[in-house]
Amino acid sequence: MSGPATAATAPASPLLRRPGAVAAEGRDAGIAAHYGDPFREQRTLTEAVGLVDRSHRGVLAVPGADRLSWLHSLTSQHLTGLAPWQGTEALVLSPHGHVEHHLLVADDGATTWLDVEPGTAAELAAYLDRMRFLLRVEPADVTDAWAVLSLVGPGTPMAVARVAEVPPAASSTRYGLTPLDGGGWVRRMPWPGADAADLLVPRAAVEAVVDRLGVPLAGVEAYEALRVEARRPRLGLETDHRTIVQEPEWIPTAVHLDKGCYRGQETVARVQNLGRPPRRMVLLHLDGVSDDLPASGERVTVDGRPVGFVGTAVRHHELGTVALALVKRAVPDDADLRVGASRARID
């Protein structure tokens, strides 16, 4: 299985100096896994509001008059009509329709911002630079200057009001943007949970913004648990080098079916019309007999035969041990599955 680099290229977060911080490893290196109590942090994100440091994500800035039409031609999303102060999601596909990059998009009227999986910004920036030709665009990797933070929980709108210049458009508009005091923006997110927002802030101002927000910190483990519950795929975990957009169900979130003429579009249309993707993403409930969570990429089997792989496994404060997995489409919902020594069933 292939995917993005497992080490983040962003600078280590200053929030790792906060009390109780335990550093994450692997692809989430550079931020906190938790601040001493992952289950309490999950409940905070579910019942109140918490701040999750996701400053290890890559950030690209694309200014220029042709930016939206250019990105429209390169991605799976319809971007020519994207209004100022609005965002969306998009994918970059291979010529054969396999998912290469997942982009969270935000446009402030002058610049289109792309935040991406840790460790993938340089590769995406190099691809975009090759595709510039004579268009008026200036894509740049600005990961070292800008950081992504996430607010999650029903108290998100109230917290955002402490740092936003105007009442947050994010409180009412899907992926809507609002400018932040001191630069950057807040973007309403439809996941994880009913109330969430991403903030783009100057990296030098991360601690000041966190202090102004005045909400508890939660680690990336809590965020990932809610992401798994929401069944939202993550590039390089719920994907491999063969993944097509219908398998993790990136339609319609990141794929617009009424546009064509982008790399990989033929595969998207063919599979959509036939309705037969070879695999599907599922939520697995594991029996928890093992103290260790399954690793990303661990095989899912039926009667000893491999039928898929685990993407992300978590300990959820209500659901117990659960995992997102990519399995063969023909695997029945009531199949007796195994992941290592654990039995698993499809939700």
VEXZATI-349730 format. One record per atom (N, C-alpha, C): residue number from 1; residue in one letter; x, z, y. Coordinates in steps of 0.02 Angstrom, whole numbers. Atoms other than C-alpha are relative to their C-alpha. Layout:
VEXZATI-349730
num residu X Z Y
NUM A X Z Y
...
This chain:
VEXZATI-349730
num residu X Z Y
1 M 42 0 -60
1 M 0 0 0
1 M 44 0 62
2 S -38 2 -61
2 S 64 -43 172
2 S -43 23 58
3 G 37 -24 -58
3 G 16 23 343
3 G 48 12 56
4 P -43 -12 -57
4 P 84 80 509
4 P 55 49 -16
5 A -55 -47 9
5 A 243 178 527
5 A -27 71 -4
6 T 25 -67 11
6 T 224 358 472
6 T 25 50 53
7 A -25 -45 -51
7 A 319 434 619
7 A -22 -24 69
8 A 20 18 -67
8 A 251 437 796
8 A 61 -14 43
9 T -55 17 -45
9 T 359 359 932
9 T -8 34 67
10 A 11 -35 -64
10 A 283 460 1075
10 A 43 63 2
11 P -36 -63 -5
11 P 379 610 1142
11 P -40 57 -30
12 A 33 -59 26
12 A 340 776 1059
12 A -41 34 55
13 S 46 -29 -49
13 S 194 862 1145
13 S 24 68 25
14 P -16 -67 -26
14 P 226 1010 1261
14 P -49 53 -26
15 L 48 -48 25
15 L 71 1090 1183
15 L 23 31 -66
16 L -29 -33 59
16 L 176 1128 1029
16 L 31 67 18
17 R -26 -65 -22
17 R 242 1272 1134
17 R -55 52 9
18 R 55 -46 -10
18 R 69 1350 1146
18 R -3 50 -59
19 P 3 -51 53
19 P 37 1511 1047
19 P -36 -24 -62
20 G 31 16 64
20 G 0 1484 863
20 G 9 -71 -24
21 A -6 71 19
21 A 45 1299 861
21 A 43 -9 -61
22 V -37 19 60
22 V 99 1233 691
22 V 5 -76 1
23 A -10 72 -8
23 A 175 1059 699
23 A -26 -39 -59
24 A 21 46 52
24 A 96 917 603
24 A 60 -39 -26
25 E -54 40 30
25 E 201 808 489
25 E -25 -71 -13
26 G 18 69 17
26 G 205 626 437
26 G -22 -40 59
27 R 22 46 -54
27 R 107 502 542
27 R -25 38 61
28 D 23 -39 -57
28 D 42 643 653
28 D 54 46 28
29 A -55 -40 -27
29 A 213 715 692
29 A 0 -4 76
30 G -5 -2 -73
30 G 238 768 872
30 G -57 37 33
31 I 55 -40 -26
31 I 73 862 893
31 I -14 58 -48
32 A 15 -58 41
32 A -4 1020 821
32 A -50 -17 -55
33 A 48 5 55
33 A -86 1020 650
33 A -56 49 11
34 H 50 -50 -16
34 H -175 1180 699
34 H 34 54 42
35 Y -24 -55 -42
35 Y -158 1335 808
35 Y -14 68 -34
36 G 5 -63 36
36 G -173 1466 671
36 G -61 8 -44
37 D 61 -9 38
37 D -350 1446 603
37 D -39 -65 -2
38 P 33 66 0
38 P -405 1269 555
38 P -75 2 -7
39 F 72 -3 8
39 F -580 1320 499
39 F -35 24 64
40 R 28 -22 -64
40 R -614 1415 660
40 R 1 -58 50
41 E -6 57 -46
41 E -552 1263 756
41 E -52 -53 -15
42 Q 54 47 17
42 Q -673 1151 660
42 Q -67 24 27
43 R 64 -27 -25
43 R -818 1266 703
43 R -4 -5 76
44 T 0 7 -73
44 T -766 1264 886
44 T -18 -71 20
45 L 15 69 -16
45 L -772 1074 887
45 L -72 -19 -18
46 T 69 14 21
46 T -943 1078 804
46 T -51 37 42
47 E 50 -44 -32
47 E -1028 1220 897
47 E 11 8 75
48 A -15 -13 -71
48 A -942 1231 1068
48 A 37 -61 28
49 V -42 56 -20
49 V -800 1121 1134
49 V 72 21 -7
50 G -71 -12 6
50 G -616 1108 1097
50 G 40 -61 22
51 L -45 53 -23
51 L -468 1005 1157
51 L 50 -15 -55
52 V -45 22 52
52 V -371 906 1027
52 V 55 -43 31
53 D -58 37 -24
53 D -197 846 1072
53 D 11 -61 -45
54 R -12 62 38
54 R -183 664 1016
54 R 51 -43 39
55 S -48 34 -42
55 S -37 622 1130
55 S 52 -39 -38
56 H -45 41 40
56 H 57 543 985
56 H -25 -71 -7
57 R 26 69 4
57 R -54 389 997
57 R 39 -46 46
58 G -31 50 -43
58 G 21 230 1066
58 G -47 -23 54
59 V 41 23 -56
59 V -40 167 1235
59 V 32 -64 29
60 L -21 62 -32
60 L -28 -11 1303
60 L -42 -12 61
61 A 35 20 -61
61 A -74 -68 1478
61 A 4 -76 7
62 V 3 73 -7
62 V -130 -248 1507
62 V -33 -17 67
63 P 27 23 -63
63 P -151 -291 1691
63 P 0 -76 4
64 G -1 72 -10
64 G -184 -466 1755
64 G -69 -30 0
65 A 66 30 -9
65 A -328 -579 1803
65 A -29 -29 -64
66 D 24 32 62
66 D -338 -661 1630
66 D -5 49 -58
67 R -9 -48 54
67 R -328 -500 1530
67 R -58 0 -50
68 L 56 -7 46
68 L -505 -494 1460
68 L -13 -63 -40
69 S 10 62 38
69 S -523 -677 1414
69 S 56 -10 -50
70 W -57 5 45
70 W -350 -671 1337
70 W -8 46 -61
71 L 11 -46 56
71 L -386 -516 1232
71 L -61 -20 -41
72 H 58 26 36
72 H -555 -592 1187
72 H 21 -51 -52
73 S -22 53 46
73 S -464 -739 1107
73 S 43 26 -57
74 L -47 -26 49
74 L -347 -627 1007
74 L -30 53 -46
75 T 28 -57 37
75 T -463 -491 941
75 T -69 -17 -27
76 S 65 8 32
76 S -623 -468 843
76 S -58 17 46
77 Q 53 -25 -44
77 Q -720 -402 993
77 Q -16 -49 56
78 H 21 41 -56
78 H -819 -491 1129
78 H 18 36 64
79 L -27 -37 -57
79 L -721 -441 1285
79 L -9 -36 67
80 T 5 35 -64
80 T -756 -575 1415
80 T -53 30 45
81 G 52 -30 -40
81 G -911 -483 1472
81 G 7 75 9
82 L -10 -72 -7
82 L -836 -308 1469
82 L 1 19 74
83 A 6 -20 -71
83 A -886 -226 1633
83 A 55 49 18
84 P -47 -53 -22
84 P -766 -122 1738
84 P -26 69 -18
85 W 15 -69 19
85 W -761 60 1684
85 W -44 3 -62
86 Q 34 0 65
86 Q -821 20 1510
86 Q 53 -11 -54
87 G -47 8 55
87 G -734 24 1341
87 G -35 -24 -63
88 T 27 21 65
88 T -757 -28 1160
88 T 55 10 -52
89 E -51 1 52
89 E -660 -47 997
89 E 11 -72 -22
90 A -15 68 21
90 A -574 -202 928
90 A 53 2 -55
91 L -50 7 52
91 L -463 -263 786
91 L 41 -62 13
92 V -42 60 6
92 V -317 -382 772
92 V 7 -14 -74
93 L -1 19 70
93 L -325 -477 608
93 L 56 -48 -15
94 S -48 50 23
94 S -202 -579 508
94 S -35 -67 -6
95 P 33 65 9
95 P -233 -766 484
95 P -49 -1 -59
96 H 44 -3 58
96 H -316 -720 318
96 H -54 52 7
97 G 54 -46 -13
97 G -430 -591 397
97 G 13 72 -19
98 H -17 -69 17
98 H -337 -433 346
98 H 13 40 65
99 V -5 -41 -60
99 V -339 -289 471
99 V 73 20 13
100 E -69 -17 -19
100 E -172 -268 562
100 E 3 55 53
101 H 0 -51 -53
101 H -217 -161 715
101 H -71 18 17
102 H 64 -25 -25
102 H -362 -54 772
102 H 12 24 71
103 L -9 -14 -71
103 L -380 -41 962
103 L -60 37 27
104 L 51 -29 -44
104 L -480 78 1069
104 L 13 -27 69
105 V -7 40 -60
105 V -511 -18 1229
105 V -34 35 59
106 A 30 -25 -61
106 A -544 38 1408
106 A 23 -45 58
107 D -17 43 -57
107 D -551 -70 1565
107 D -22 35 65
108 D 15 -34 -63
108 D -541 5 1740
108 D -10 -48 59
109 G 10 49 -53
109 G -571 -156 1835
109 G 63 -37 20
110 A -64 31 -16
110 A -386 -196 1857
110 A 46 -5 -60
111 T -44 -4 58
111 T -303 -149 1693
111 T -43 15 -62
112 T 30 -18 64
112 T -360 -150 1512
112 T 50 43 -38
113 W -41 -49 35
113 W -294 0 1418
113 W -17 -3 -75
114 L 9 1 72
114 L -268 -3 1230
114 L 35 61 -29
115 D -35 -54 36
115 D -235 156 1131
115 D -8 -12 -74
116 V -7 24 69
116 V -181 131 952
116 V 31 54 -44
117 E -26 -46 49
117 E -125 217 794
117 E 74 17 14
118 P -70 -18 -11
118 P 39 315 811
118 P 48 -45 -38
119 G -51 41 31
119 G 191 210 777
119 G -13 -74 -1
120 T 16 71 2
120 T 105 41 801
120 T 3 -35 67
121 A 3 30 -67
121 A 116 13 989
121 A 54 -53 10
122 A -55 49 -11
122 A 285 -75 987
122 A -14 -65 -36
123 E 16 61 37
123 E 230 -197 852
123 E -56 -39 33
124 L 55 34 -34
124 L 67 -235 942
124 L 24 -30 66
125 A -26 26 -63
125 A 158 -255 1109
125 A 41 -64 -11
126 A -40 59 15
126 A 279 -379 1030
126 A -45 -60 -16
127 Y 46 54 16
127 Y 135 -481 959
127 Y -34 -26 63
128 L 34 22 -61
128 L 42 -484 1125
128 L 48 -38 46
129 D -49 35 -42
129 D 201 -535 1217
129 D 11 -71 -24
130 R -9 68 28
130 R 221 -684 1100
130 R -59 -45 16
131 M 60 39 -10
131 M 44 -739 1138
131 M -18 -10 73
132 R 16 3 -71
132 R 54 -735 1328
132 R -6 -72 26
133 F -3 68 -25
133 F 96 -919 1358
133 F 4 1 77
134 L -4 2 -73
134 L 61 -956 1543
134 L -56 38 34
135 L 57 -36 -27
135 L -83 -836 1567
135 L 23 57 46
136 R -15 -54 -47
136 R -90 -703 1703
136 R -15 67 -32
137 V 4 -64 34
137 V -63 -551 1594
137 V 70 29 -5
138 E -65 -33 4
138 E 75 -422 1586
138 E -5 61 -47
139 P 7 -57 46
139 P 57 -317 1428
139 P 64 41 -3
140 A -58 -45 2
140 A 171 -165 1419
140 A -16 61 -42
141 D 5 -62 38
141 D 198 -19 1301
141 D 16 57 48
142 V -9 -54 -48
142 V 172 134 1412
142 V -10 68 -34
143 T 9 -62 38
143 T 167 266 1275
143 T 40 58 29
144 D -42 -55 -27
144 D 307 364 1359
144 D -26 28 65
145 A 25 -22 -65
145 A 206 381 1520
145 A -72 27 -3
146 W 70 -18 4
146 W 26 408 1462
146 W -16 32 -67
147 A 17 -37 61
147 A -54 525 1335
147 A -76 2 -9
148 V 70 -5 17
148 V -222 532 1246
148 V -16 72 -22
149 L 27 -64 21
149 L -317 697 1232
149 L -73 -11 -18
150 S 69 9 20
150 S -487 720 1150
150 S -38 66 6
151 L 48 -56 -2
151 L -631 838 1190
151 L -53 -14 -52
152 V 50 8 51
152 V -752 867 1047
152 V -46 61 1
153 G 48 -55 4
153 G -912 970 1041
153 G -53 -6 53
154 P 56 6 -47
154 P -1077 995 1132
154 P 16 21 71
155 G -19 -19 -67
155 G -988 1072 1281
155 G 44 -50 35
156 T -45 50 -29
156 T -889 912 1316
156 T -20 -20 71
157 P 16 22 -69
157 P -988 853 1471
157 P 17 53 53
158 M -16 -53 -48
158 M -967 1022 1557
158 M 75 5 11
159 A -73 -4 -7
159 A -780 1024 1520
159 A 26 -59 41
160 V -23 59 -36
160 V -757 846 1584
160 V -13 7 75
161 A 17 -7 -70
161 A -841 891 1748
161 A 53 39 39
162 R -53 -38 -34
162 R -693 1006 1786
162 R 58 -44 22
163 V -57 42 -15
163 V -571 860 1796
163 V -19 -69 25
164 A 21 67 -19
164 A -675 706 1837
164 A -17 -3 74
165 E 14 10 -71
165 E -693 634 2012
165 E -75 -2 14
166 V 72 6 -7
166 V -879 600 1985
166 V -31 24 -65
167 P 32 -19 63
167 P -1007 658 1856
167 P 14 -53 -53
168 P -25 48 49
168 P -949 577 1694
168 P -50 -50 -24
169 A 40 53 30
169 A -1022 410 1649
169 A -2 9 -76
170 A -5 -12 71
170 A -967 464 1476
170 A -58 41 -26
171 S 54 -42 24
171 S -1114 584 1469
171 S -61 -41 -20
172 S 60 39 14
172 S -1239 440 1456
172 S 13 -70 -27
173 T -14 69 19
173 T -1150 276 1416
173 T 50 -3 -57
174 R -44 8 57
174 R -1072 229 1250
174 R 66 -32 22
175 Y -66 22 -20
175 Y -884 208 1282
175 Y 8 -6 76
176 G -4 3 -73
176 G -918 229 1469
176 G 60 39 26
177 L -60 -31 -29
177 L -770 275 1580
177 L -17 33 67
178 T 2 -34 -64
178 T -750 393 1727
178 T 71 14 22
179 P -68 -16 -23
179 P -593 411 1835
179 P 13 75 -1
180 L -21 -70 0
180 L -497 574 1820
180 L 40 14 63
181 D -43 -22 -55
181 D -420 671 1963
181 D 72 -7 -22
182 G -71 6 15
182 G -235 629 1969
182 G 18 -60 -41
183 G -15 61 38
183 G -250 464 1876
183 G -25 4 -71
184 G 27 3 67
184 G -316 406 1710
184 G -76 -1 0
185 W 73 4 7
185 W -494 412 1644
185 W -23 42 -59
186 V 32 -30 59
186 V -614 494 1524
186 V -48 -53 -28
187 R 42 50 33
187 R -705 385 1397
187 R -45 35 -51
188 R 46 -30 49
188 R -861 441 1305
188 R 11 -33 -68
189 M -8 25 68
189 M -840 423 1117
189 M -60 18 -42
190 P 57 -15 44
190 P -980 410 989
190 P 20 40 -62
191 W -24 -38 58
191 W -874 506 863
191 W 64 36 20
192 P 37 -33 54
192 P -826 628 794
192 P -52 47 30
193 G 53 -42 -26
193 G -988 723 819
193 G -40 -35 53
194 A 45 30 -49
194 A -1126 691 943
194 A 29 -1 70
195 D -28 -4 -67
195 D -1022 739 1096
195 D 76 0 -5
196 A -73 5 1
196 A -842 681 1113
196 A 22 -46 56
197 A -28 43 -52
197 A -731 603 1245
197 A 75 -1 -6
198 D -72 7 -3
198 D -554 537 1253
198 D 21 -1 73
199 L -28 0 -67
199 L -448 568 1407
199 L 68 -34 -2
200 L -67 28 -10
200 L -301 462 1462
200 L 29 33 62
201 V -30 -38 -55
201 V -186 568 1571
201 V 74 -17 4
202 P -73 7 -4
202 P -9 550 1639
202 P 33 50 -46
203 R -32 -45 48
203 R 105 623 1507
203 R 30 62 34
204 A -29 -57 -36
204 A 189 733 1637
204 A -53 51 20
205 A 53 -44 -23
205 A 19 809 1678
205 A -40 31 -57
206 V 39 -23 57
206 V -39 854 1502
206 V -16 74 5
207 E 12 -73 -1
207 E -17 1042 1519
207 E -45 19 58
208 A 42 -16 -57
208 A -96 1046 1692
208 A -73 -19 -13
209 V 69 21 16
209 V -249 949 1631
209 V -31 48 -50
210 V 25 -47 50
210 V -267 1063 1479
210 V -20 66 33
211 D 15 -63 -34
211 D -261 1216 1592
211 D -63 -6 43
212 R 59 10 -41
212 R -392 1144 1709
212 R -64 -5 -42
213 L 58 6 44
213 L -508 1102 1565
213 L -23 69 -24
214 G 16 -68 17
214 G -500 1283 1510
214 G -40 8 -64
215 V 36 -6 64
215 V -563 1255 1332
215 V 51 15 -55
216 P -47 -16 54
216 P -486 1313 1166
216 P 33 -62 -28
217 L -36 54 33
217 L -356 1205 1082
217 L -18 -1 -74
218 A 11 11 71
218 A -391 1133 910
218 A 50 -51 -25
219 G -51 44 26
219 G -266 1046 798
219 G -29 -64 -29
220 V 22 64 27
220 V -272 872 726
220 V -33 7 -68
221 E 34 -11 64
221 E -324 944 556
221 E -75 8 10
222 A 71 -9 -14
222 A -490 998 631
222 A -32 -66 20
223 Y 25 66 -22
223 Y -513 828 715
223 Y -8 -46 -61
224 E 3 43 58
224 E -475 738 552
224 E -57 20 -47
225 A 55 -22 42
225 A -601 844 457
225 A -66 -27 26
226 L 62 26 -29
226 L -738 792 578
226 L -2 -77 -4
227 R -2 74 8
227 R -680 610 572
227 R -21 -20 -70
228 V 19 16 69
228 V -695 610 383
228 V -75 11 -9
229 E 71 -12 4
229 E -868 689 396
229 E -40 -57 31
230 A 34 55 -34
230 A -917 550 518
230 A 12 -67 -32
231 R -16 61 38
231 R -847 419 396
231 R 27 -54 46
232 R -35 47 -43
232 R -738 337 527
232 R 68 -16 -28
233 P -65 18 30
233 P -590 240 455
233 P 57 7 49
234 R -61 -3 -40
234 R -413 260 516
234 R 50 -50 -29
235 L -48 51 21
235 L -287 118 509
235 L 59 31 -37
236 G -56 -24 38
236 G -155 144 376
236 G -17 56 -48
237 L 23 -50 48
237 L -255 279 287
237 L -57 -29 -42
238 E 55 33 36
238 E -421 198 242
238 E 9 -76 -2
239 T -15 72 5
239 T -337 27 248
239 T 66 -11 -36
240 D -65 22 26
240 D -198 -65 158
240 D 10 -72 22
241 H -16 68 -23
241 H -123 -239 175
241 H -53 -51 -18
242 R 53 47 21
242 R -278 -318 93
242 R -67 15 33
243 T 65 -22 -27
243 T -414 -230 194
243 T -30 -52 46
244 I 39 42 -45
244 I -547 -340 273
244 I -52 43 36
245 V 38 -43 -46
245 V -666 -280 408
245 V -62 30 -32
246 Q 62 -26 29
246 Q -820 -258 297
246 Q 12 58 -47
247 E -13 -53 48
247 E -734 -135 179
247 E -6 69 31
248 P 10 -66 -32
248 P -716 15 298
248 P -59 -1 49
249 E 60 6 -43
249 E -874 -45 390
249 E 17 3 74
250 W -17 6 -71
250 W -795 -92 556
250 W -48 -47 37
251 I 53 39 -33
251 I -950 -198 593
251 I -59 47 9
252 P -15 38 -61
252 P -1023 -184 724
252 P 48 36 47
253 T -39 -41 -46
253 T -909 -49 798
253 T 56 -39 33
254 A -60 32 -26
254 A -754 -157 816
254 A -1 -76 -10
255 V 5 72 15
255 V -814 -331 765
255 V -65 -27 28
256 H 59 34 -28
256 H -933 -444 861
256 H -11 -64 -40
257 L 13 56 45
257 L -1015 -568 744
257 L -21 -64 35
258 D 22 59 -36
258 D -1074 -687 880
258 D 55 -32 41
259 K -56 35 -32
259 K -902 -747 931
259 K 43 -30 -55
260 G -45 32 47
260 G -776 -859 847
260 G 67 -14 31
261 C -63 24 -27
261 C -607 -938 872
261 C 50 56 13
262 Y -54 -47 -1
262 Y -498 -787 840
262 Y 31 3 -69
263 R -37 -1 63
263 R -369 -761 705
263 R -37 43 -51
264 G 33 -36 54
264 G -451 -711 541
264 G -76 -5 1
265 Q 73 2 -7
265 Q -629 -752 599
265 Q -33 -34 -59
266 E 31 36 56
266 E -661 -871 453
266 E -14 47 -58
267 T 11 -48 55
267 T -639 -731 327
267 T -56 47 16
268 V 54 -45 -20
268 V -752 -615 426
268 V -67 -34 -11
269 A 64 35 5
269 A -891 -746 433
269 A -17 -14 -73
270 R 13 17 71
270 R -873 -798 250
270 R -25 61 -38
271 V 20 -60 37
271 V -882 -622 182
271 V -66 27 26
272 Q 63 -24 -28
272 Q -1023 -575 301
272 Q -58 -41 -26
273 N 54 43 24
273 N -1126 -724 246
273 N -13 9 -74
274 L 8 -10 71
274 L -1094 -693 62
274 L -21 71 -17
275 G 18 -69 10
275 G -1115 -505 78
275 G 33 33 -59
276 R -33 -27 60
276 R -987 -466 -57
276 R 73 18 14
277 P -69 -23 -7
277 P -833 -375 7
277 P 23 30 -65
278 P -23 -23 65
278 P -723 -330 -141
278 P 3 76 -7
279 R -4 -73 2
279 R -712 -145 -94
279 R -45 30 53
280 R 40 -35 -50
280 R -807 -14 5
280 R 30 69 11
281 M -23 -67 -16
281 M -762 147 93
281 M -56 50 -17
282 V 48 -51 20
282 V -848 302 22
282 V 26 69 18
283 L -18 -71 -7
283 L -851 489 51
283 L -3 32 -68
284 L -4 -33 65
284 L -795 585 -103
284 L -4 75 9
285 H -2 -73 6
285 H -834 766 -144
285 H 44 17 -60
286 L -46 -19 53
286 L -692 842 -246
286 L -15 70 -24
287 D 18 -65 27
287 D -713 991 -361
287 D 47 56 21
288 G -44 -51 -28
288 G -565 1081 -281
288 G 39 40 -51
289 V -39 -37 50
289 V -478 1132 -442
289 V 73 5 18
290 S -70 -1 -21
290 S -311 1090 -363
290 S 5 32 69
291 D -12 -30 -66
291 D -242 1193 -219
291 D 27 -50 51
292 D -29 50 -44
292 D -160 1037 -149
292 D -50 -56 13
293 L 42 57 -16
293 L -255 901 -58
293 L 32 -64 -28
294 P -28 65 22
294 P -236 725 -131
294 P 37 -33 58
295 A -38 36 -51
295 A -106 625 -39
295 A -32 -67 15
296 S 23 66 -17
296 S -150 468 54
296 S 30 -51 -48
297 G -24 49 48
297 G -138 325 -69
297 G -8 20 -73
298 E 8 -21 69
298 E -172 430 -224
298 E -57 -38 -33
299 R 47 42 34
299 R -268 333 -355
299 R -66 36 -15
300 V 66 -21 24
300 V -454 353 -389
300 V -11 -37 -65
301 T 6 32 66
301 T -490 320 -573
301 T -69 14 -31
302 V 57 -9 44
302 V -635 299 -694
302 V 24 -12 -71
303 D -24 5 69
303 D -592 332 -877
303 D 73 -23 -3
304 G -70 17 -2
304 G -410 316 -831
304 G 17 -66 34
305 R -11 65 -32
305 R -433 146 -746
305 R -1 9 76
306 P 1 -5 -73
306 P -385 133 -561
306 P -57 -42 29
307 V 54 36 -33
307 V -534 86 -454
307 V 4 5 76
308 G -7 -6 -72
308 G -469 129 -280
308 G 53 51 18
309 F -50 -49 -23
309 F -365 248 -176
309 F -30 45 54
310 V 20 -48 -51
310 V -388 401 -67
310 V 33 -19 66
311 G -28 9 -66
311 G -366 376 119
311 G 18 66 32
312 T -11 -65 -32
312 T -388 547 200
312 T -40 52 -38
313 A 33 -57 31
313 A -427 710 109
313 A 7 60 45
314 V 1 -58 -45
314 V -476 866 206
314 V -38 57 -32
315 R 42 -58 17
315 R -545 1040 186
315 R -48 11 59
316 H 51 -5 -52
316 H -707 1041 285
316 H -32 68 -2
317 H 25 -68 -3
317 H -779 1205 345
317 H -70 8 -31
318 E 65 -4 32
318 E -951 1162 273
318 E -4 -41 -64
319 L 5 45 58
319 L -928 1019 149
319 L 49 17 -56
320 G -51 -14 49
320 G -778 1091 58
320 G 53 -54 -1
321 T -53 51 5
321 T -644 972 -6
321 T -32 -69 -7
322 V 28 67 -1
322 V -693 795 38
322 V 55 -50 19
323 A -49 52 -15
323 A -603 629 58
323 A -35 -65 13
324 L 18 71 -5
324 L -627 454 120
324 L 43 -40 -48
325 A -37 40 49
325 A -578 327 -11
325 A -26 -72 3
326 L 19 70 6
326 L -580 140 -32
326 L -2 -16 -74
327 V 9 13 72
327 V -650 91 -203
327 V -31 -69 -10
328 K 30 64 17
328 K -706 -66 -291
328 K -75 2 12
329 R 71 4 -18
329 R -877 -123 -237
329 R -45 14 -60
330 A 42 -7 60
330 A -941 -120 -417
330 A -4 71 -26
331 V 2 -69 23
331 V -907 66 -440
331 V -68 30 17
332 P 66 -28 -15
332 P -1080 147 -457
332 P 4 67 35
333 D 1 -62 -39
333 D -1129 292 -346
333 D 4 62 -45
334 D 1 -57 44
334 D -1149 406 -497
334 D 59 1 -48
335 A -58 4 45
335 A -980 364 -575
335 A 36 67 -3
336 D -41 -60 9
336 D -876 507 -647
336 D 72 -18 19
337 L -64 19 -28
337 L -721 486 -539
337 L 51 56 -8
338 R -55 -47 2
338 R -552 570 -550
338 R 50 -17 55
339 V -56 7 -48
339 V -422 599 -415
339 V 51 53 -22
340 G -46 -48 30
340 G -272 677 -500
340 G -36 42 -51
341 A 33 -45 47
341 A -334 831 -593
341 A -73 16 21
342 S 66 -18 -26
342 S -494 842 -488
342 S -51 -52 -18
343 R 57 44 7
343 R -663 769 -527
343 R -28 -14 70
344 A 27 19 -65
344 A -747 677 -385
344 A -65 -38 -9
345 R 63 38 1
345 R -918 608 -345
345 R -10 -30 69
346 I 14 35 -63
346 I -977 486 -214
346 I -61 31 33
347 D 57 -26 -38
347 D -1088 557 -78
347 D -50 -57 12
